[in-house]
Amino acid sequence: MAGHSSDSILPQPVAQFIEATNAGDLSRLLEVFAADSIVNDQLRQWRGLTELSKWAECDVIGQQLSLRPIHCVQHYGHCVVAAHADGKFDRRGLPDPLEVLLYFTLAEDQIVQLIILRDLSGTSPFDTSLRSSA
């Protein structure tokens, strides 16, 4: 189907976001975002670098988040990454491994929007359809 492709190579800003997250490097993490970027992490939203810095300090660096990408799909100009997430956050009731979907929107080699979600059903029809067409 036109409009999407499976690719194991992450776009540079996405790769830098994941590398900086795993290294606990706040400044390197923030430099991939545009000044007016929006992040929605599990239905909580932040906008602009000041708010993103607070989010990253608390929910990414503070919880020692680590991401291990397992699949990447380019979909109509967006990059969707499935990754196993780990860290020092409350894992009660969460599956092991915890798989999250990161929906990146890029413009001019910067992240302008990032949406992070967990598929509560455990089987995402959207994700499955993209994987099966690869």
Secondary structure per residue as TSV (DSSP state, phi and psi in degrees):
chain	resnum	aa	ss	phi	psi
A	1	M	-	360.0	133.2
A	2	A	T	-68.8	151.5
A	3	G	T	107.4	-17.9
A	4	H	E	-147.8	156.2
A	5	S	E	-150.2	151.8
A	6	S	E	-90.0	139.6
A	7	D	-	-152.6	131.3
A	8	S	S	-84.9	-11.4
A	9	I	S	-91.8	122.1
A	10	L	-	-82.9	143.3
A	11	P	-	-58.3	149.2
A	12	Q	H	-52.0	-48.7
A	13	P	H	-63.0	-34.6
A	14	V	H	-69.2	-44.8
A	15	A	H	-60.6	-42.5
A	16	Q	H	-65.9	-39.5
A	17	F	H	-58.2	-46.7
A	18	I	H	-68.7	-43.1
A	19	E	H	-61.4	-45.1
A	20	A	H	-66.6	-38.4
A	21	T	H	-59.5	-50.2
A	22	N	H	-66.0	-28.9
A	23	A	H	-87.5	-9.1
A	24	G	T	69.0	31.7
A	25	D	-	-100.8	92.5
A	26	L	H	-60.0	-47.5
A	27	S	H	-65.4	-40.0
A	28	R	H	-68.9	-34.8
A	29	L	H	-64.1	-46.7
A	30	L	H	-69.7	-27.9
A	31	E	T	-69.5	-12.6
A	32	V	T	-86.5	-7.0
A	33	F	E	-94.8	141.8
A	34	A	E	-68.9	157.1
A	35	A	E	-57.6	-32.4
A	36	D	E	-109.5	26.2
A	37	S	E	-60.5	156.5
A	38	I	E	-121.2	132.3
A	39	V	E	-121.4	131.0
A	40	N	E	-120.9	110.6
A	41	D	E	-113.6	107.8
A	42	Q	T	54.8	44.5
A	43	L	T	75.3	16.1
A	44	R	E	-115.2	132.8
A	45	Q	E	-115.7	142.8
A	46	W	E	-132.6	145.8
A	47	R	E	-136.8	133.2
A	48	G	H	86.6	156.6
A	49	L	H	-63.8	-31.3
A	50	T	H	-64.5	-47.3
A	51	E	H	-69.4	-39.6
A	52	L	H	-62.2	-35.5
A	53	S	H	-62.9	-42.7
A	54	K	H	-63.4	-43.7
A	55	W	H	-60.4	-49.4
A	56	A	I	-64.9	-41.2
A	57	E	I	-60.8	-43.0
A	58	C	I	-84.3	-53.8
A	59	D	I	-92.7	-16.7
A	60	V	I	-109.1	-65.7
A	61	I	I	-70.1	-46.6
A	62	G	T	-61.0	-31.3
A	63	Q	T	-99.1	10.3
A	64	Q	T	48.6	47.6
A	65	L	-	-62.2	137.2
A	66	S	E	-130.3	143.1
A	67	L	E	-124.7	133.9
A	68	R	E	-121.8	101.2
A	69	P	E	-60.7	136.0
A	70	I	E	-118.4	-16.0
A	71	H	E	-163.6	142.3
A	72	C	E	-134.8	134.2
A	73	V	E	-129.1	129.9
A	74	Q	E	-88.4	122.8
A	75	H	E	-135.6	104.0
A	76	Y	T	48.6	48.2
A	77	G	T	85.8	-1.3
A	78	H	E	-109.5	157.5
A	79	C	E	-116.7	118.2
A	80	V	E	-108.6	121.3
A	81	V	E	-116.1	125.1
A	82	A	E	-93.3	131.7
A	83	A	E	-144.1	149.9
A	84	H	E	-85.1	130.9
A	85	A	E	-111.8	140.2
A	86	D	E	-142.8	167.2
A	87	G	S	158.0	-168.1
A	88	K	S	-101.3	52.0
A	89	F	S	-110.6	165.2
A	90	D	-	-65.8	114.0
A	91	R	-	-97.5	1.4
A	92	R	T	-55.6	128.1
A	93	G	T	80.0	1.0
A	94	L	-	-97.1	147.5
A	95	P	-	-71.2	161.1
A	96	D	S	-129.6	111.1
A	97	P	S	-81.1	155.5
A	98	L	E	-87.4	115.9
A	99	E	E	-100.1	127.3
A	100	V	E	-118.0	155.3
A	101	L	E	-110.6	127.8
A	102	L	E	-113.2	117.3
A	103	Y	E	-102.5	105.5
A	104	F	E	-98.9	133.8
A	105	T	E	-112.9	125.8
A	106	L	E	-114.7	146.9
A	107	A	E	-149.8	129.6
A	108	E	T	51.2	47.7
A	109	D	T	59.3	29.2
A	110	Q	E	-134.4	154.6
A	111	I	E	-82.3	122.4
A	112	V	E	-104.6	-18.5
A	113	Q	E	-154.6	138.8
A	114	L	E	-137.0	125.2
A	115	I	E	-118.5	126.4
A	116	I	E	-117.4	121.9
A	117	L	E	-137.9	154.6
A	118	R	-	-113.0	132.9
A	119	D	-	-76.9	105.0
A	120	L	T	-65.0	-24.8
A	121	S	T	-76.1	-21.1
A	122	G	S	85.7	-10.1
A	123	T	-	-139.6	100.9
A	124	S	-	-85.4	114.5
A	125	P	H	-59.9	-35.5
A	126	F	H	-62.8	-50.1
A	127	D	H	-64.3	-43.1
A	128	T	H	-62.2	-43.4
A	129	S	H	-66.2	-35.1
A	130	L	H	-69.5	-41.7
A	131	R	H	-65.9	-39.5
A	132	S	H	-71.8	-20.3
A	133	S	T	-90.2	-4.0
A	134	A	-	-69.1	360.0
